[in-house]
Structures are given as C-alpha cells and as structure tokens.
Amino acid sequence: MSRRVRGFRVGAALPGAVLRLAVVAVTLVGALTLQPYPLWQGVAVAAAVVAAVLPQSLAAWVGAACLPFGVILSEPAPGRTALAVLLVHAIHVLGSLSLTVPALSWVALRVLVPTLGRFVVVQLVAQSVVLGAWALTQRSGDGGPWIAPVAAAGLLAGVLLLLRSLRGIDAGKAAAAPGVGGGKRP
C-alpha cells in the first residue's frame, strides 16, 4: 500500500518577507518625496529597516510619523497632503501585516483582498476629507483657522458615538452569555 501525501492548493502567493520589504519601500518613497530634511529622511528609512527586521519594535509607525513633518514644514499643497495620507496609511497597513505574517511564510493573495478593500474604502473617505478641507481653506482668505475647532468637534462626536455603540454591543454580549452576570435579567 502506498502512502498518499495530502496537501492543499493555495494559488497565487507571495513570501511574507515581501510585506516587510514593502514597508521599507513605501517609507523610502515617502521620505524622498515628502520630507525635505535629510535628517528626517534618514530617521524614517532607518525606522523602516528596523521594522522590517524586527516588526515587534513598532518602528514602522516611527517611520510613518516622520512623513507628515515634511508636509507641515513646507508650503501647503493638496497633492503633497494627499500623498502623505496615502503613504502613512499604506505604511500602517503593511506594518500591521508584518506583525501578523512571519517573514518565512507565504501569504495567499486572496487573503489580502479584504485588506485591500478596506484600504481603498478608507482612502476614498480620507482623500475626500483632505480635498474638502483644502477647498474650504482656499475659499476663505485667512486660511481657515476655524476648521481646526470644527474638526475637533467632529472627531469628539465620532468618538462618543463609537463608544456609545461599543457599550451597547458589550451590554448585549454580557446579557447573552450564559453564566456571566447571572444570565438573562428580569
């Protein structure tokens, strides 16, 4: 009797190390295009290299944090701001994937489709906000200093709504779980 080897077909896949190298590549592109200061370029790229070698260090987020400094310290331009939003978000997503995918493993491309979908949806919203904020500040001659308190109030309202919905979800789970809190309450 011969022994059969069992397995499964994954389809198209890429090595986990590619995700780590993508963190370095995206950070390098961002540092060179958005950051006019060589010191911050070096810090961003060095942090990305550390993140590629040791993702648990969370250095990818240090590299991502260096990119907006170039946008803040230079002349305002909607294209540079939109590029910064895109690249910082891409570094965040790739850094998160690097934390969960070992470098020596393989990742099926079909598994990354939901992540790509979320990335696109968040970018559609974020880029719309960037364009809207830029358009609002261009309409007013003073640069729109009023937009910061309005944005802060909107953020606070969003956080409060999120906390309220999470509290409702937690209360529903606690009531439905047997043995937790005495089960269903009268």
Buried (B, 14 or more C-beta within 10 A) or exposed (E): EEEEEEEEEEEEBBBBBBBBBBBBBBBBBBBEBBBEBEEBBEBBBBBBBBBBEEBEEEBBBBBBBBBBBBBEEEEEEBEBBBBBBBBBBBBBBBBBBBEEBEBEEEBEEEEBEEEEEEBEEBBEEBBEEBEEBBEEBEEEEEEBEEBEEEEEEEEEEEEEEEEEEEEEEEEEEEEEEEEEEEEEEE
